[in-house]
């Protein structure tokens, strides 16, 4: 009995030590490149844009043509694993297959000192996360519905090409300088799989624990993007929500005052109610909600 307890204690300690070592290793290997570093003989790094699960994105200046671009590096800690190269190849293939003004264009791909890089069009503007939390921007219900509608315009194109984005989040929605929206970061995008509605995403590590929300987002089916859109809509609707002091935390359906039609729409996006079978009925329902709100103005 004691030996069993000791064995479990040792297993937990070993797992903790391995996790700590993994984090230290990643911190060392994945240190971003310095500003001023020139990649591929032409892309001068200006600053780091962000670090994701598999990549490090830099804002660069293409010295040959004098234009800004985004260069994405596969994180060195992922490069030797079973996921780094396949994710890199998949993202390159998805971007190469897409040609839409609201999706970054793939400009180049190259390797240098065993590192893998993608060069993409730079979308000038502000992402929705910064607009909400840094700028304090708020959205009326009508504004939030219209933004959601614009996102579905991009998804309609992406889905029509047979791909699922799988990472429709507020950091990946750009409000461009001309006011149009753009969808960026196709690092998790993949071809849709018709028989995968009950399966996990193929790039999740077997044996690891993932919250249900992440499992739903990562499934290679169109409904994954609908689910993510529901969360984006809630972020916008919560932008001007003021929590009362001492009030216990409640669910969004209690905290937000929403018309019944909007509440049902979000419940379907979040798969609480039967989800939309595809994008077109979702768009029709969204158009009707926008029409109703416009009539109230």
Buried (B, 14 or more C-beta within 10 A) or exposed (E): EEEEEEEEEEEEEEEEEEEEEEEEEBEEEBEBBEEEEBBBEBBBBEEBBBEBEBBBBBBBBBEEEEEEBBBBBBBBBBBEEEBBBEBBEBBBBBBEBBEBEBBBBBBBBBEEEEBBBBBBBBBEBBBBBBBBEEEEBBBBBBBBBBBBBBBBBBBBBBBEBEBBBBBBBBBBBBBBEEEBBBBBBBBBBBEBBEEBEEEBBEBBEEEEEBEEEEBBBBBBBBBBBBBBBBBBBBBBBBBEEEEEEEEEEEEBEEBBEBEEEBBBBBBBBBBEEEBBEEBEEBBEBBEEBBEBBEEEE
